[in-house]
Amino acid sequence: MKQKSITNILTIGFALFAMFFGAGNIILPPIIGLITGEDWSSAVSGFTITAIIAPFLGILAVLFSGDEFTDLGKRINSTLGLVLATMIILSIGPLVAIPRTAATTFEVGLLPIWPNFNPIVSSVLFFTVTLALSISPSKVVDIIGKYLTPLLLILLTIMIVMGILHPLDVTKDTGVGAAESFRRGFAEGYQTMDVLASVIYAGIIIAAVKAKGYTSQETKTKVTFLSGAVATSCLLFIYGGLVYLGATSGYNVAGDLKRTELLLYISNHVLGAQGTVALSLCIALACLTTAIALVCATGTFFSQLTNGKVSYKVIVIATCVFSAVLAVNGVDQIIDYAGPFLGIIYPITLTLIVYIVLFGKVVKRKLPFVGAIATTTVFSLVQFYVGMTIDKATEDSFEFQLNQWIQKIPLYNYDVPWLLPSFVVFVLVYIVSKK
């Protein structure tokens, strides 16, 4: 392979990695390791599927369908594609991801330096800056992003390598088991929201590949695939390393465990006080650049959706105000309320991605894909309903019986009870519609 091609692949690969590696995501892996203990590798396997492999498949799904998400949406139904795109933008925008960046900045970036800082003041300041730089984009954002991501990666790499060479403690049997560890890792991977982001980011990556001169479908696919391999390798090292650090942290859980406190505990014991301050500031600034990018994306999407009837500035202001209110709740509460919502939209998006990647070149009709997505939607809604009601259900209640039935479905223990039924419906609809 030519030197220029290798350089292009590495450049695009690191750009893709930077897109997926949201600063807010680094608070997720350590707690998985702490909970799963000696079965941390099983947890990494589950987390890898939903947080690393699936997002890469999202890029490929768009690539196999065209050049951007709208092309992927057309493979099922334009209206359904638009609804799904709206749900995705809300997820990676004002409902979950944007508030979480502000909450992470407060808990990781400010509290270690100013322990008595007010969360409301922090949220107001964060979104004042975000609003100013989103309405009038500045080169400051590009400069921070250009130098901050490498610096953050260097600090994390140092922390992971030092933590591996000099672990704080040994891994312990937490009683979770390998299967449950895999499931926890798989479910926690939803919280990265990278599968949702991947179908939106795909257009940017594919455009970058084409701009480098790879315009034919063959070369475009090859370069995108190899660039994705670079990005996934980096993500696996960072996420896997952080899970291991959590498993060997020896952190004493007393009362409610906060994800940010665990990360700071590990950082403080591995990097020392000064290293922790540097890491905290990098994460805080990286969260700010992420928030600005997401606010801009939200404003652009809804402005185009309304054909300019609602202006970009109005949407940006509304997004910042709404996100500022939610951010005060804190990282863990945002993750808790996001769980059920992501439990619906994530499987739907994952179904679309997997079936397009596996069967998109062979199956050209829309109905089989619609059938598979509809089946996944039903199962996701049922799981959502059961999850909301099971705590108060009695053994003879409908909710309890429904939960018992769901648990008997193959692959339930791996948090994908929708996979086999959706495949059966996909095949049946394909056979029937072929006649």
C-alpha positions as CSV (number, residue, x, y, z in Angstrom):
1,M,0.0,0.0,0.0
2,K,1.3,3.4,-0.9
3,Q,2.6,5.7,1.8
4,K,0.0,8.3,1.0
5,S,-2.8,5.8,1.4
6,I,-1.5,4.7,4.8
7,T,-1.3,8.4,5.9
8,N,-4.8,9.0,4.7
9,I,-6.1,5.9,6.4
10,L,-4.5,6.9,9.7
11,T,-5.7,10.5,9.4
12,I,-9.3,9.5,8.8
13,G,-9.1,6.7,11.4
14,F,-7.9,9.1,14.1
15,A,-10.6,11.5,13.1
16,L,-13.2,8.8,13.4
17,F,-11.8,7.8,16.8
18,A,-12.0,11.4,18.0
19,M,-15.7,11.5,16.9
20,F,-16.6,8.4,18.8
21,F,-14.4,9.0,21.8
22,G,-16.6,11.5,23.6
23,A,-15.0,12.8,26.8
24,G,-18.2,11.9,28.7
25,N,-17.8,8.3,27.7
26,I,-14.6,7.7,29.8
27,I,-16.7,7.7,33.0
28,L,-18.5,4.5,31.9
29,P,-15.9,1.7,31.7
30,P,-14.3,1.9,35.2
31,I,-17.6,1.1,37.0
32,I,-18.1,-1.9,34.7
33,G,-14.7,-3.3,35.9
34,L,-15.5,-2.5,39.5
35,I,-18.8,-4.4,39.4
36,T,-17.6,-7.4,37.4
37,G,-14.2,-7.8,39.1
38,E,-12.3,-10.9,37.8
39,D,-14.8,-11.3,35.0
40,W,-13.9,-7.9,33.6
41,S,-12.8,-9.4,30.2
42,S,-16.3,-10.8,29.7
43,A,-17.6,-7.3,30.4
44,V,-15.2,-5.8,27.8
45,S,-16.5,-8.3,25.2
46,G,-20.1,-7.1,25.7
47,F,-19.1,-3.4,25.8
48,T,-17.0,-3.9,22.7
49,I,-20.0,-5.1,20.7
50,T,-22.3,-2.1,21.5
51,A,-19.7,0.6,22.0
52,I,-17.1,-0.2,19.4
53,I,-18.1,-2.8,16.7
54,A,-21.7,-1.6,16.3
55,P,-20.8,2.0,15.7
56,F,-18.3,0.9,13.0
57,L,-21.1,-1.2,11.4
58,G,-23.2,2.0,11.5
59,I,-20.6,3.7,9.3
60,L,-20.6,0.7,6.9
61,A,-24.4,0.6,6.8
62,V,-24.6,4.2,5.5
63,L,-21.7,3.5,3.2
64,F,-23.5,0.5,1.7
65,S,-26.6,2.6,1.2
66,G,-25.1,5.9,-0.1
67,D,-23.2,8.8,1.4
68,E,-25.3,10.0,4.4
69,F,-28.0,8.9,6.8
70,T,-30.9,10.0,4.6
71,D,-29.7,7.3,2.1
72,L,-29.9,4.7,4.9
73,G,-33.4,5.9,5.9
74,K,-34.6,5.4,2.3
75,R,-33.8,1.7,2.6
76,I,-36.8,1.3,4.9
77,N,-39.2,4.2,4.5
78,S,-38.5,8.0,4.2
79,T,-41.0,8.9,6.9
80,L,-39.7,6.2,9.3
81,G,-36.1,7.2,8.5
82,L,-37.0,10.8,9.4
83,V,-38.7,9.8,12.7
84,L,-35.6,7.6,13.6
85,A,-33.3,10.5,12.7
86,T,-35.3,12.8,15.0
87,M,-35.1,10.4,17.9
88,I,-31.4,10.0,17.4
89,I,-30.7,13.7,17.3
90,L,-32.8,14.2,20.5
91,S,-30.7,11.4,22.1
92,I,-27.3,12.7,21.2
93,G,-28.6,16.2,21.7
94,P,-30.7,17.9,24.4
95,L,-32.2,14.8,26.1
96,V,-29.0,12.9,27.1
97,A,-25.6,13.7,25.6
98,I,-25.5,17.5,25.8
99,P,-26.6,17.7,29.5
100,R,-24.2,14.9,30.3
101,T,-21.3,16.8,28.9
102,A,-22.1,19.7,31.3
103,A,-22.6,17.4,34.3
104,T,-19.4,15.6,33.6
105,T,-17.5,19.0,33.3
106,F,-18.9,19.9,36.7
107,E,-18.2,16.6,38.5
108,V,-14.8,15.8,36.9
109,G,-13.5,19.3,35.9
110,L,-14.6,21.6,38.6
111,L,-15.3,19.7,41.8
112,P,-11.8,18.3,42.2
113,I,-10.5,21.9,42.1
114,W,-13.4,23.8,43.8
115,P,-15.2,21.2,46.0
116,N,-18.0,23.7,46.9
117,F,-18.8,25.0,43.5
118,N,-22.5,25.3,42.8
119,P,-23.9,22.9,40.1
120,I,-26.4,25.5,38.9
121,V,-23.8,28.2,38.4
122,S,-21.6,25.6,36.6
123,S,-24.4,24.7,34.2
124,V,-25.3,28.3,33.5
125,L,-21.6,29.2,32.8
126,F,-21.1,26.0,30.7
127,F,-24.1,26.7,28.4
128,T,-23.4,30.4,28.2
129,V,-20.0,29.6,26.6
130,T,-21.6,26.8,24.5
131,L,-24.3,29.1,23.3
132,A,-21.9,31.9,22.4
133,L,-19.6,29.6,20.4
134,S,-22.5,27.7,18.8
135,I,-24.3,30.8,17.5
136,S,-21.1,32.4,16.3
137,P,-18.7,29.5,15.5
138,S,-15.1,30.3,16.3
139,K,-11.7,28.9,15.4
140,V,-11.2,28.5,19.2
141,V,-13.3,25.3,19.1
142,D,-11.2,23.8,16.3
143,I,-7.9,24.7,18.0
144,I,-9.1,23.2,21.3
145,G,-10.3,20.1,19.6
146,K,-7.2,19.7,17.5
147,Y,-4.8,19.8,20.5
148,L,-7.0,18.6,23.3
149,T,-7.9,15.2,22.0
150,P,-4.3,14.1,21.6
151,L,-3.4,15.5,25.0
152,L,-6.3,13.7,26.7
153,L,-5.3,10.5,24.9
154,I,-1.7,10.8,26.1
155,L,-2.8,11.3,29.7
156,L,-5.2,8.3,29.5
157,T,-2.6,6.1,27.8
158,I,-0.1,7.0,30.6
159,M,-2.7,6.2,33.3
160,I,-3.7,2.9,31.7
161,V,-0.1,1.7,31.1
162,M,0.9,2.7,34.7
163,G,-2.3,1.1,36.0
164,I,-1.5,-2.2,34.2
165,L,2.2,-2.2,35.2
166,H,1.4,-1.2,38.8
167,P,-2.2,-2.2,39.6
168,L,-3.8,-0.6,42.7
169,D,-5.2,-4.0,43.7
170,V,-5.9,-7.4,42.4
171,T,-9.2,-8.4,40.6
172,K,-11.7,-9.9,42.9
173,D,-14.6,-12.3,42.6
174,T,-17.6,-10.0,42.9
175,G,-20.1,-12.9,42.3
176,V,-21.4,-11.4,39.1
177,G,-20.3,-14.2,36.8
178,A,-19.1,-14.2,33.2
179,A,-22.6,-14.2,31.5
180,E,-23.9,-11.4,33.7
181,S,-20.7,-9.5,33.2
182,F,-21.1,-9.7,29.4
183,R,-24.7,-8.5,29.7
184,R,-23.7,-5.6,31.9
185,G,-21.0,-4.5,29.5
186,F,-23.3,-4.9,26.5
187,A,-26.1,-2.8,28.2
188,E,-23.6,-0.1,29.4
189,G,-22.3,0.2,25.9
190,Y,-25.7,1.8,25.0
191,Q,-24.8,4.8,27.2
192,T,-21.9,5.8,24.8
193,M,-24.7,6.4,22.2
194,D,-22.0,5.9,19.5
195,V,-24.3,3.6,17.4
196,L,-26.8,6.5,17.3
197,A,-24.0,9.0,16.5
198,S,-22.4,6.7,13.9
199,V,-25.2,7.0,11.4
200,I,-25.0,10.8,11.7
201,Y,-21.2,11.0,11.6
202,A,-21.0,8.6,8.7
203,G,-21.7,11.4,6.2
204,I,-18.7,13.4,7.5
205,I,-16.3,10.4,7.3
206,I,-17.5,9.3,3.8
207,A,-17.1,12.9,2.6
208,A,-13.6,13.0,4.0
209,V,-12.7,9.7,2.2
210,K,-14.1,11.0,-1.1
211,A,-12.2,14.3,-0.6
212,K,-9.0,12.3,-0.5
213,G,-9.7,11.0,-4.0
214,Y,-11.3,7.6,-3.2
215,T,-14.5,8.0,-5.1
216,S,-15.2,4.5,-6.5
217,Q,-17.3,2.2,-4.3
218,E,-14.4,-0.3,-4.0
219,T,-11.7,2.1,-2.9
220,K,-14.2,4.1,-0.8
221,T,-15.2,0.9,1.1
222,K,-11.6,-0.3,1.5
223,V,-10.3,3.0,2.9
224,T,-13.4,3.4,5.2
225,F,-13.0,-0.1,6.5
226,L,-9.3,0.2,7.2
227,S,-9.8,3.6,8.8
228,G,-12.5,2.1,11.0
229,A,-10.0,-0.7,12.0
230,V,-7.7,2.1,13.3
231,A,-10.5,3.8,15.2
232,T,-11.8,0.6,16.7
233,S,-8.3,-0.5,17.8
234,C,-7.8,2.7,19.7
235,L,-11.2,2.6,21.3
236,L,-10.6,-1.0,22.4
237,F,-7.4,-0.1,24.1
238,I,-8.9,2.9,25.9
239,Y,-12.2,1.3,26.9
240,G,-10.6,-2.1,27.8
241,G,-7.9,-0.4,29.8
242,L,-10.3,1.7,31.8
243,V,-12.4,-1.4,32.6
244,Y,-9.3,-3.2,33.8
245,L,-8.4,-0.2,36.0
246,G,-11.8,-0.3,37.5
247,A,-11.5,-4.0,38.2
248,T,-8.1,-3.5,39.9
249,S,-9.0,-0.2,41.7
250,G,-9.8,-1.8,45.0
251,Y,-12.3,1.0,45.4
252,N,-14.4,0.7,48.6
253,V,-18.0,1.1,47.7
254,A,-19.9,2.8,50.5
255,G,-23.4,4.0,49.8
256,D,-24.2,5.3,46.3
257,L,-21.4,4.9,43.9
258,K,-20.7,7.8,41.5
259,R,-19.0,7.0,38.2
260,T,-17.1,10.3,38.2
261,E,-15.8,9.7,41.8
262,L,-14.4,6.3,40.8
263,L,-12.6,7.7,37.8
264,L,-11.1,10.5,39.9
265,Y,-10.1,7.9,42.6
266,I,-8.2,5.9,40.0
267,S,-6.6,9.0,38.4
268,N,-5.5,10.4,41.7
269,H,-3.9,7.1,42.8
270,V,-2.2,6.4,39.5
271,L,-1.3,9.9,38.2
272,G,-1.2,11.8,41.4
273,A,-2.9,15.1,42.3
274,Q,-1.3,17.2,39.6
275,G,-2.0,14.5,36.9
276,T,-5.6,14.4,38.1
277,V,-6.0,18.1,37.7
278,A,-4.6,18.0,34.2
279,L,-6.9,15.1,33.3
280,S,-9.9,16.9,34.8
281,L,-9.3,20.1,32.8
282,C,-8.8,18.1,29.6
283,I,-12.0,16.2,30.1
284,A,-13.9,19.4,30.9
285,L,-12.7,21.3,27.8
286,A,-13.2,18.2,25.6
287,C,-16.8,18.0,27.0
288,L,-17.3,21.7,26.0
289,T,-16.1,21.1,22.4
290,T,-18.4,18.0,22.2
291,A,-21.4,20.0,23.5
292,I,-20.8,22.8,21.0
293,A,-20.6,20.3,18.1
294,L,-23.8,18.6,19.3
295,V,-25.7,21.9,19.8
296,C,-24.7,22.9,16.3
297,A,-25.8,19.6,14.9
298,T,-29.2,19.9,16.7
299,G,-29.7,23.4,15.5
300,T,-28.9,22.5,11.9
301,F,-31.1,19.4,11.8
302,F,-34.3,21.0,13.2
303,S,-33.8,24.2,11.2
304,Q,-33.6,22.1,8.0
305,L,-36.5,19.9,9.2
306,T,-38.8,23.0,9.5
307,N,-37.5,24.4,6.2
308,G,-36.1,27.4,8.1
309,K,-39.5,28.3,9.7
310,V,-37.8,27.9,13.1
311,S,-34.4,29.6,12.9
312,Y,-31.1,28.0,13.7
313,K,-30.5,30.5,16.5
314,V,-33.8,29.9,18.2
315,I,-33.2,26.1,18.2
316,V,-29.7,26.6,19.6
317,I,-30.9,28.8,22.4
318,A,-33.8,26.4,23.3
319,T,-31.4,23.4,23.2
320,C,-28.9,25.2,25.6
321,V,-31.6,26.3,28.0
322,F,-33.3,22.8,28.1
323,S,-29.9,21.0,28.5
324,A,-28.8,23.4,31.2
325,V,-31.9,22.4,33.3
326,L,-31.3,18.7,32.9
327,A,-27.5,19.0,33.5
328,V,-28.1,20.1,37.1
329,N,-29.4,16.6,37.9
330,G,-25.9,15.1,37.7
331,V,-24.2,12.5,35.6
332,D,-25.6,9.4,37.3
333,Q,-29.2,10.6,37.3
334,I,-28.9,11.5,33.6
335,I,-27.6,8.0,32.8
336,D,-30.4,6.4,34.9
337,Y,-33.3,8.2,33.1
338,A,-31.6,7.7,29.7
339,G,-31.4,4.0,30.2
340,P,-35.0,3.1,29.3
341,F,-35.1,5.6,26.4
342,L,-31.9,4.2,25.0
343,G,-33.2,0.7,25.6
344,I,-35.9,1.5,22.9
345,I,-34.0,3.5,20.3
346,Y,-30.7,1.6,20.5
347,P,-32.0,-1.8,19.5
348,I,-34.1,-0.2,16.6
349,T,-31.0,1.5,15.2
350,L,-28.9,-1.5,15.8
351,T,-31.4,-3.7,13.9
352,L,-31.4,-1.4,10.9
353,I,-27.6,-1.3,10.9
354,V,-27.0,-5.1,11.2
355,Y,-29.6,-6.1,8.6
356,I,-28.4,-3.5,6.1
357,V,-24.8,-4.6,6.5
358,L,-25.6,-8.3,6.4
359,F,-28.4,-8.4,3.8
360,G,-28.5,-4.9,2.2
361,K,-26.6,-5.9,-1.0
362,V,-28.8,-9.0,-1.5
363,V,-32.3,-7.9,-0.3
364,K,-33.4,-4.7,-2.2
365,R,-37.1,-4.7,-1.1
366,K,-38.0,-2.5,1.9
367,L,-40.6,-4.7,3.6
368,P,-38.3,-7.3,5.1
369,F,-36.3,-4.5,6.8
370,V,-39.5,-2.7,8.0
371,G,-40.7,-6.0,9.4
372,A,-37.5,-6.6,11.3
373,I,-37.5,-3.1,12.7
374,A,-41.2,-3.3,13.7
375,T,-40.5,-6.6,15.5
376,T,-37.6,-5.0,17.4
377,T,-39.7,-2.0,18.3
378,V,-42.4,-4.2,19.8
379,F,-39.9,-6.1,21.9
380,S,-38.1,-2.9,23.0
381,L,-41.4,-1.3,24.0
382,V,-42.5,-4.5,25.9
383,Q,-39.1,-4.5,27.8
384,F,-39.5,-0.8,28.5
385,Y,-43.0,-1.4,30.0
386,V,-41.9,-4.4,32.1
387,G,-38.8,-2.4,33.3
388,M,-41.1,0.4,34.5
389,T,-43.6,-1.8,36.2
390,I,-41.9,-5.0,37.4
391,D,-40.8,-3.6,40.8
392,K,-44.5,-3.3,41.9
393,A,-45.7,-6.4,40.1
394,T,-47.0,-9.4,42.1
395,E,-46.5,-13.0,41.0
396,D,-50.0,-13.3,39.6
397,S,-49.9,-10.0,37.7
398,F,-49.8,-9.6,34.0
399,E,-46.5,-7.7,34.2
400,F,-44.8,-10.5,36.2
401,Q,-46.0,-13.1,33.7
402,L,-44.9,-11.0,30.8
403,N,-41.5,-10.6,32.3
404,Q,-41.2,-14.4,32.8
405,W,-42.1,-15.0,29.2
406,I,-39.5,-12.5,27.9
407,Q,-36.8,-14.2,30.0
408,K,-37.5,-17.4,28.2
409,I,-36.7,-15.9,24.8
410,P,-33.3,-17.0,23.4
411,L,-30.4,-14.5,24.0
412,Y,-32.4,-12.6,26.7
413,N,-29.4,-13.1,29.0
414,Y,-27.3,-11.1,26.5
415,D,-29.9,-8.3,26.4
416,V,-30.9,-9.0,22.8
417,P,-34.2,-10.9,23.0
418,W,-35.3,-9.0,19.9
419,L,-32.6,-10.5,17.7
420,L,-33.9,-13.9,16.8
421,P,-37.6,-12.8,16.5
422,S,-36.6,-9.9,14.2
423,F,-34.6,-12.3,12.0
424,V,-37.5,-14.8,11.8
425,V,-39.9,-11.9,10.7
426,F,-37.3,-10.6,8.3
427,V,-37.1,-14.1,6.6
428,L,-40.8,-14.6,6.6
429,V,-41.6,-11.2,5.1
430,Y,-38.9,-11.7,2.5
431,I,-40.4,-15.0,1.4
432,V,-44.0,-13.8,1.4
433,S,-43.2,-10.5,-0.4
434,K,-41.2,-12.4,-3.0
435,K,-44.3,-14.2,-4.2
